[in-house]
Amino acid sequence: MKSFLLSVLLTVILTSSVNAQSKRALQPSDLYRLQTPSSLQVSPDGKWILYRISKADSVKDKFNSDLWMSGWDGKDHIQLTFDPGGESAAKWSPDSRYISFLATRGEDKNSQLYLLDRRGGEAKKLTTIKGDIEEYSWAPDGKKLLFSIKDLSYADTSSTKIRKPYVIDRYHFKQDRSGYLDSTSTHLYLLDVTSKKLDTLTKGIYSETQPVFSPDGKRIAFTSNRSETPDKNENSDIFIMDAALNSIPQKITTWEGEDNRPVWSPDGKWIAYQQSSSDETFTMYGQPLVAIVSATGGQKKVLSGSLDRPVRNLRWSRDSKQLLGLMEDDREVQVVSFDIASGKVNRLLTGEKSYYEMETNPVDNSIVTIMSSSQMPPELYAIEAGKTRRLTYLQDSFLAPILLPKAEGFRSKSKDGTIVSGILYTPAQHQASQKLPLIIYIHGGPVSQDDFDFDMTRMIYASAGYAVAAVNYRGSSGRGLDYTRSIYGDWGNKEVMDVIGVADHLVSQGIVDENRMGLAGWSYGGITTNYTIATDTRFKAAVSGAGSALQLSLYGSDQYITQYEKELGAPWKNIEKWLALSYPFLKADKIKTPTLFMASESDFNVPVAGAEQMYQALKSLGVPTGLIIYPKQFHGISVPSYLKDRHERHINWFNQYLKTDIKTPQKPF
């Protein structure tokens, strides 16, 4: 018997070894194979789930998305659209028969609303609206549609197709992706589905967004900033108005910070919404709280204040007695519920996972969600009686040939005693006795967190033979307001201390080689990379993406004017602060780390000048450097080949400086 069991055990071990050997490491080109689900919608009859799948088209070098439908039981997955232009904002009609979505097809100059019979056939165009449709909502009886439409710009109507000059008189005059901002507003309109008549509900200088019908279809809730100077603050309030012409909106919230994303309770008595944790004019270092207010106005009730964690994606239970949401908590994204009467909080689903989206089934208390873990890219799951049931298997073919890196949470201590949470990715077949070269890949934000989810970027770098650390430095979310706000007006200090603390921790644990350490990041991750290489010369290589260093030069050049004047003060009043925060550039002669700089040409979030200035400084100083600029890209890169290129250049740069065992010459960058 013992001999038989030993034989079985050896067979299992040998089979596992062969399977492992037949698999390969994750590569940058695998981004072309990954499918990403999003945009969940449950049909009003509770029988169907609508979702979108996005994937890269290697021939056209763009991401394309199509609509899919699945039965609640996880069967009958049906692709509904095949148009290469993609679809967005898909919703069910109230009778569960039709699916509406926004798309630009044929000769459309702007996105229009299309209607598709879920039983099959071609989608039919329902609108010919000249402005940009930003959002829309179905009336409960299916007879009308509520639109939020941006005013039509007449700047490009010239027959010569040469744009008129930008005429700007706004305080906040530029925004990433939107470009230069004029004085156009966004207003509400009501469309009769049968007659196609479009009625104007709101006018004026203010914008109205996030419109939703009440359950009885008689009222509308929306969000608007109606302060005296909207450009100089981030105030917004919830308004209620009748769903009829000449209705006068009533403001039902009064917080001087942000009140937004209204959600009606099924019984029509309450409005749930997100409230900012601060009433300051700029709230970068805050977190959304869960609040409710009577649909007729009155005293608000904040439900999540004691949690000290950000909560989003608010959804009501069928009986209007519970409010559900997704909450960040130290590398996890959990599903939580709030009892409206008692205020009691219940953590429904926790663990080393991340829930991206969540929708409730209108006929019972079940939920559909998109969930991911460190070893599983996102899939759809049903949540029933507190248990998850997998609905899609999109990722099986993606994972089949790949041997994934390991991912494990850790905590480090910074020199001032602060405990910092992180996640470490290591090559799949790495032996514990072998020290690895290290890449600390720093997230942007800074107010966000690295989750226990499928992190394609860090997985690719770990698959290339590196220990890759994610670090939720001070300024990150998921650890409470004090932790997030601790870097207010003090950039390049505590977060750098935390990054260095992670490096020291991993060296002390015998995991990494202290002589082969590098770091990288995008956005605030690139900014922190610049701060760190100007502080600690131990790092042998760095890649700074969409970063900046001479912060003074960004005043008026990026989109953060409200933050700058609130947090740092005007440069002519507080020049010492601005210069102190610009130390990576002003003390560039202290940098010894070979650094590759990257930027997007059309980025108004962190303009390309931030990378150009640091590249020029290191080039002048004789420190090995390079500059990569991605043409016509905004802050977030959207061209698949550019994303692949970015991964490959990271690997080549780090291989050149951190891998002593490389035998073949590497590309310079």
N, C-alpha and C positions, 0 to 999 in steps of 0.2 A: 504493500500500500504506500509506504514512504517512497519507494522507488518510482511508483506511478505519479505521485504528487510532484516529486522532484522533476520528472520528465515534463509534466504539464507546465510547471513553473518555468523551466528552461525554454520551452516552446514559446510561451508568452513573452519572455524577455527577448528572445531572438527575433520574434515577429515584430515587437515594438521597436527594436533596434533597426531592423530592416526598413520599417515604415519611416522612422526618423531619418535614416540615411537617404531615403528616396525623396524626401522633402527638401526644399531649398529655402534660402533666406529671403526675407521681404526686400523688394527692390523699389527704387523710385518709379519705375514704369508700372508698378502694380496699381498706381492711382487710376490707370485706365480701366482696371477691372473692378474697381469698387463701386457698388451701387448704394446710394444713400436715400433712405425713405424720410419723408417729412409731411407736414401739412395735413394732419389727421382731421377727418370729419366723419361723424356717425350719422347715418340717415335717421330722420325723425321717427321712422317705424322701428328703429333699433336693430334692423336685420343686416345692414351693410356698413362697411367701413371704406371710406374714400381716402386715398393717400397719393402722394406724388413720389416718383422715383427719379433721382438725378444721377447721371453718369457722364463721363467724359467721352466725347466723340473724337477719336484720334485722327480721323480724316479731315474734319472741319475744324479741329483744334478749338473746341468750345464745349461747354457743359450743356447738356440737353436734359429736359425733364418731361416726363409724361405722366398722365393720370392713370391710376389703377384702382380697382375695386375688389374687395374681398367680403365674403360672407362672415358674419360674426363667429361662425364656427371654425373659421380659418380655411375654409374650402373655397373653391371656385374663384381663384385669383384671376382677374380679367383686366387686360390692358385696354383702356378706353380711348386714349389718344396716341397718335403716331406722328404728329406734326413736328418738324425739326425746329420750329420757332419756340416751342415750349409753352407751358400754361402755368398760370399762377392764380392764387386766391380762389381756389375751387370750393364750392359750397353746394349743399343739397337744396333743392326746392322743398317747400314745406310738405308736399304730398309724397316725397321720396321718389318721385318718378324721374325728375330731371336733375342734371348737374350743370351748374353755371361756373364759368371761369373767365379770367381775363387773358387775352392773347392778342398778338399783332400778326395778322394773316393777310396775304394778298396785298392789296393796295392800302391797307390800314396805315395811317401815319402815327396814330396813337393806339394804345391798347383799347380794345372794345370788349364788351361782355358777350360771350357766346353761351348757347344753351344746347345741351346734349341729352338725348333720351338715354337713360341708363340701359335700356333694353337693346340698344344698338343704333346704327345709322350715323350720319354726318352731323357735326355740330352746326347750328345755325346762328348767324350773327344777330344779336338782339338790339344793339345800339350803334349809333353813328355819332358819338359824342366827340367834339373837337378838342376839349381840354383833356388833361391827364386824369384818368380815374385812379384815385389813390386807394379807396376802400368802398365796400358796398355791403348791404344787408338786405335780406328778404323780409317782407312783411309776413306775419304768421299765416295770413290767408292766401299767400302766393300771388296776390293781384298787383302788388306794387314792389318796387325796389328802391332802396335808399342809397344814394351815392354821395361820396365825398370827392369833389372834382376840383382840381387846381385850375385857376384862371388861365385862359389861353394867352400865351405870349405872342406878340406880333413882331418880335424882333427878327424873325427869319422869313418874312413873307415877301421879301424882295425877289423880283423875277431873275435877278442876277445870281441868286443863291449865296450872296455874300452877306454875312450877318452884320446887322447894324451894331454900332458901338455899344458896349455895356454902359448903361447909365445907372450909377449907383449912388444912393443916399442913405443906406442903412448902416447901423452900427455894426451888426453882425452881417458881413457882406459876402462870405464865402463858406462853402461846406463841401466836404468830400463827396464825390459822385454827383452832387447837385451843381457844383461849380460856383460861379458868381451868382449871388442872390439878388433878384430885383424885388419889387414891392408887390408882386402878385400874391393873392391869398387863395385859400382853399375853402369852398363852401358846400353846403348840403343841397341836394336836389332829390326830387321824388319822381320816379318814372312809373307810369301806368303801363303794365306789361302788355295789355291788349291794344290800347290805342297808340302806344309809344310816345304819349305826351309827356314832356319833361317840365316839371314845375320847380321854380327856384324857391327854396325855403329860407336861405340866409344870404345876406349881402354885407358889404362893408369892408373895413380894413383888417378885421380879425379873421383868423382861420378856424374852421371847425373840423375836427378829425374824430376817428374812432366811433362812428355813429352806429347805434344798435336800436332796434325796435323793442318796445315793451312786449311781454307775452300776449297781450290783447291787441297789439298793433296800433293802439291809439296814441302812444307817446314815443318820443325818441330821446335817448340819452347820448350825449357827445362830450368831447373834451375841447377846451379852448383856453388860450391865454389872453385874457382881456384886461391885463394890467396896462398902465399908462404907457410904458415903454417895453413891449414884449421882448425886444432884442437884448435887453440888458438884464434879463432874469430868466429863470426856468420855471416860473410859476405856471400852473395850469389848474383848471377846476372842472368839475363835472356839472353839466347843464342838462335840464330837462325841458322839452317843448312838446306841444301837440304835433302830431303828424299831419299838419294841414297848413295851407297858405296863411301868411300873415300872423303866424303864431309867435308870441314873444317868449324867448328862452328864459328860464328861471335858474339861477345859480344855486346849487344845493350843497356845495362844499366851499370852505373859506380858508383853507390852509394856504399860507403864503409860499409854500414849496410846491411840489408836484402832486396833483390828484389826477389819475388817469386810468385808462383801460376799464371803463365801466362794464359791469356784467349784471343783468337783471336776474333777480330770483324768479323761479318758475311761477310763484304765486303773485308776482308783480309788486310786492310790498317793499322790497329792498334793492338797493344798488350796492354791489360789492365793487371795490376798486383798489388800486395800488396807491399808497401814499408814501411820499419820500420821507425819510427819517429826519431830514433837516428842512427848516423853512428858509434857509439861506438862499441868496440869489443864484448860487451855483452849488450843486450837490454831487460833485464827482465822488467824494468819499462817504457816500451814504449807502442805504439799502432800502429796497421797497418793502413797506409794511402792508399788512392786510387790514383793510378797513371796510365798514359797511355804514350806510346811511339810509334813512327812510326815503322812498321814492318821492315823497312830498317835501323832503328837506327836514332839517332839525339837527339834533345832536348826533355827531358821528360816534362810532364805536370801533376802536382799534383792537383787533383780535390777536395780533402777533407781536405786540410790543415786548412781552416778557421773554420771547424766544431769542432775541438779538441775532437773528439770522435773516437773510433775504428770502422772500417768498414771491413766486410769480405763477403765471398760468392758472388763474383762479377760475374754478368751475363749481356750480351749485349742485347739490344732491337733488334728486327728483322731488323730495318733499319740502325743499327750501329750509331744512333744519341744519344742514351741514354745508360747509364751504371747504372745498378741496384745493390743494395747491402743490407746487413743487418747491422744495426748500433746499438751499445749499447748506451743507454742514461738514466742514473739514474734509474735503476731497470727495464727499458723497453728494448726490442730489437725490433727496428722499421725497416720497409721497406722504403728505400730511393732510389732516382734516381738522376743522375748527367747528365746535359746537356753537351755534349762534346764540342760544339761550344762556349757556353757562360760561362760554369762552374757553372751554377745555380744549387742549390740543392733543391730538392722537397721531403718533408717527406710524403710518400704515405699512410702509415698506422702507427698510433701511438696508445697509450693507454696502460692500465695495462695488457699487453700481452707480450709473447715472441715468436718470429718467429725463428725456429731452422734451417730450410733449405729453399731454394728457387730455382726453376728452371723455365725458361721461355718456353712458347710454341713456337716452331719454325715457326708456320704458322700465328700467330697473336701476339698481345701484352699482352696476358693473362699470368698468373703466377700460378704455383702450389707451395704450401708451407706446412710446418708442423708447427702448432701453438699450444700453450698451454697457459693456464691462471691459476690463483691460485686455481680455482675450477674445472678445466678441464684438464685431462692428454692430451698428444699430439694427434692430429688428422690431417688428410689431409684436406686442403682447397684450392679451386680455388680463385684467385683474378682477378676479371674482372671489368673493369671500376672503379677501386678504391673500390670495394665492395667484401667481402668474401662470398664464398658459400661452405658450408661443404660437403666434399666428402665421409668421412668414419665415421662410428659409432662404432669404436672398443671399446670405453670406456663405453658404455651404461651399459653393463652387469657388468663391474667392479664397477661402481658408484651406481648401483641399490640398494644394501643392506646397503650402508654406509652413515652415517651422518658426513659430512666433517667438520673439524674445520673452523673457520672464519679466514680470512687473510686480513690485513689492513696495508697500508703504514703509516710510521710515520717518523718524523725527530727529532733528539736530538741535544743538544749542548754540546760539550766537554768543559773542564775547560779553554782551551785557546780560546774559542769562535768559534771553527770550527763547522759547521753544518754537521751532518752525517745523511745519509738516511738509513732506515731500513724497515723491514716488520715484523709485529707481528702476530703470529698464536695463537689463543685461542680456547679452547674446544667449540664445537658447542652449547651446552646448558648452557654455563657459564653465571651466573648472574653478571652484572656489579658491584654490591655492594660487591661481594666476591673477596678478594685478592687471587691471584694465586701464587704458587711457580713458579720460573722462570728458564728457561734454555736458555742461550745465546749460540746458535749454530753458530760457526764462520767458514766462508768459507775458503778454501785453496787458493793457488795461489802464492803470494797474489794478483797477477794482474788478477782478475776476478770480477764478481759482482753477487750478489743475485738478481734474476729477479722475476717479477710477472709471475711465471710459476707454474706448479704442483710440489711442493716440497715434495716428498714422505717422506723423513727423518723427516723433521720438522713437517709434518702433523701427523706422527705416534706418535711423542712425545707430541704434543698438544692433540691428542686423548687420551693419557694416563693421562691427567689432568693437563698439564702444559701450562703456557704462554711461547711460544718459540719465541725468537727474532733472526732474521737475521740482520746482521749489515755490511754495506759496509764501513768499516773502511778505513782510509787513507792507500793508497797502492792499493786499489781496482780500477777497470776500470769503465768507464761510467761517470766519473766526470771530465775528462780532464787530460792532462799530468802532470800539477803541482800537482794535487791531488794524482795521481799515484806515482809520483817520490818523494814525500815528505818523504818517509821512506828509501830512498837510503842510505845505510851504517849506518842506525840508527834504527835497529830492536828493537822491544820491548819497544818503547817509545810512538809515536803518536797513533799507532794502539791500544795499551793498554789503552791509555787515552780515545780513542773513545769507546772501549768496556765498560769501567767503566762509561762513560757518558751515554751510553744507559741504563745501570742498574739504574743510578741515575734518569734518565728521567722517566722510567717506575714506579719507586717507587714514585716519586713526583706526577705522574698522578693517583696514587691510584690503579694501576692495579696489582702490584705484592707485595708480602710480602718480605720486605728487609731482614728478618731473614731466608728466604728459597730461596736463589739464588744459581744457579750453572751455569757452562759453559762447553762447549765441542767443539771439532772440529777435523778435519782430515788434515794432511799435514801441510801447514802453519797455518791452524786453530788449530792444535795440538800444534804447536810451540807457537802461540799466547796465547793459554790456559796456557802453562807453564810460559810464561812471566807474565800473569795476576795474577795467584795464588801466584807468588813470589812478586807481587806488592801490592795486596789488599787481606787481610785475611777475608773479609766479605763473600766470597763465601764459602758455606758450603759443596759443592761437585763439582767434576770436572771429566771429562773423556778426556784424551789426546790421540788422535789417530795419528799414524805415525808422531810423533813430535820429537823434539830434544831440547837440552838445553846447553850441553857442546859443543858449536859450533866448538871449536878448534879441537875436536876429529873427526869431519867429513871431515876435509881436507884430500883428497886422499881416502876417504871411500865412497863418494857418487859421483854423476854425475856432480856436479856444480863447477868444478875446474876453468873454465873460469870466472864465476861470482865472485868467491871468490877472485881471484888475481886482478880482475878489481875493484871490489867494496870495498873490505876490505884490499887488499894488502897481500903479502905473510906473514905468521905468524911470521917468523924470522925477518921481517922488521917492523911489526906493531902489536906486541903481545898485547899491551894495548887495541887496538880495539877489538881483538878477545876475550880477557878476559872480557871486558865490555859487549859484546853481549852474553856472557855465564853466565850471572848473575843468571838465575833460578837454575842452578846446583851449582855454587860457593856460592850462598846464600840460598841453599836449607833449611838451618835451620830456615829461616824466613817463610817457607811455613807451614800453619796449615790446609789447605784444604784436606780432604780425596780425593784421586785421583786415578782413575783407568787408567792404561796405556795400550794401544793397539798398535800392530805393525804387519806387514806382514813379514814372514820369509825371502822371497827372494827379498825384496825391496832394489833396488840400488838408488832410488830417495831420500828417507829419511831412511837410514838403521835402522835395528831393534835395534842397539846399542843405538839410541836416546831414545827409550822407556826404554830399560833395565837399562841404567844409572840412569834415574830419579826414576824408581821403586826401584832400589837398595838404592839410597840416602834416599828416604822417609821410606823405610823399616828399614834402619839403624837408622833413627831419631824417629821411633815409630809412624809416621803419618799413619793412615789407608790407605792402598794401595793395588793394585793388578796388575797383568800383564797377558795380553791375547795376544798370538802370533798365527796368522793364518798360518797354514802350507802351504808351496810352493806357497804363494801368492805374487804378485808384489805390487806396490804402490796402485793400484786400485784393490780391492777385486772382484773376478769374480765368486766365488762359491756361489750359492743362499743360501745354508744353513748357510754359514759364514755371509752373509749379514743379514739374519734373526737373527742369534746369536748376531751380533753386536748391532742391535736394542734392543733386549731383555736385553742384559747386560747393556746398557745405562739406560733403564727404571728401572731395578732392583737396579742399583747403586744409581740413583737419588731418587727412592722411599725410599731407606734405610735412606737417609740423609735429604731429603727435604719434605717428607710427614709425618707430625706428626699424621695424622689420620689413618695410616696403622695399622691394628689390627693383621694381621697374619705375622709371621716372614718372612723376605725376604732372598733370597739367598745372601750370602756375595757379590758376583759379578758374 
